[in-house]
Amino acid sequence: MKKILICLIVLTLFVVMSLPSSVFSISTNKPINASDIELVKKVTVKGKPQGGKSSPTAATGTIGVNCTGNKYAIVIGINDYPGEANDLQYCVNDANSMVEALVKYEYTNIQLITDENATRSNIKSAIDSIRLSISSGDEVFFFFSGHGAKGRADDGDKEAVDESIVIWGDDGDFDYLWDGELKKIFEGFATNRIIFVFDSCLSGGMTDLKADGRVINMACSESGVSYEFSDIKHGQFTYYFTVEGMLNNEADTNTGDGSVTIEEAFDYAKANCVYQKPTISDSFTNDLLP
């Protein structure tokens, strides 16, 4: 009996160790161990941004391969954080506008997660549900608007300082999805068409997610702050990227047919944002039309 028990333990350990890191991560809802965590608040400004213009940097003017399958999206916006000192005003507006834009671009499976529902378990469950459904011709869109943070996290990468998006913990307190952790969560997807948009402070550090076929749109630099404005009632990056860029077609500089590529939307947002410097990591061949 003792030998049988030992064999079962060894077999169990072998199976667990054989699992890909992404599978193990997605099934575990425990927060990553981290120290020296600093929440970097998105700044709310009265009035409206008065943006300048800059030269386009992302759009090539050539449309890449179109999506041939289904389109899935996870859209997260957090105004209400634990307590009151860190609440924001327009991140849920950002999320709602992004949903409207994605509907325009024929996304049929959109999961909207806001405020206290934006917990570690709910976000991971949403990602996992898509992981189990997608095929090679499908497309995935992940959007986040809220606070960012930095710290020293045991998230599997070699960075001395890690960046994260700030969410709700399953215990009702603050929690953090770190860049290296997000990288693991999104490994092994059946599709290489994944679009990320982060409207949060320090979002320029989310380049850990870089992989073939992915476009990562980040509202500011790795050390920068993201802003929201009272007159436009949005984060300014989301406003120019989504509201004016995608919904109002202001970013359509290529074909003039009302279809805006991700790179065009990014260029338009970068040209109009003030106080922050949007960045992009584009590993998609030519321009991605969502």
PyMOL commands that set and color helices and strands:
alter all, ss='L'
color gray80, all
select helices_A, chain A and resi 2-18+21-26+91-104+115-117+120-131+179-185+203-209+236-247+262-272
alter helices_A, ss='H'
color red, helices_A
select strands_A, chain A and resi 34-40+43-45+71-77+109-114+139-145+148-153+162-168+174-178+194-199+214-218+227-229+234-235+279-282
alter strands_A, ss='S'
color yellow, strands_A
deselect
rebuild
show_as cartoon
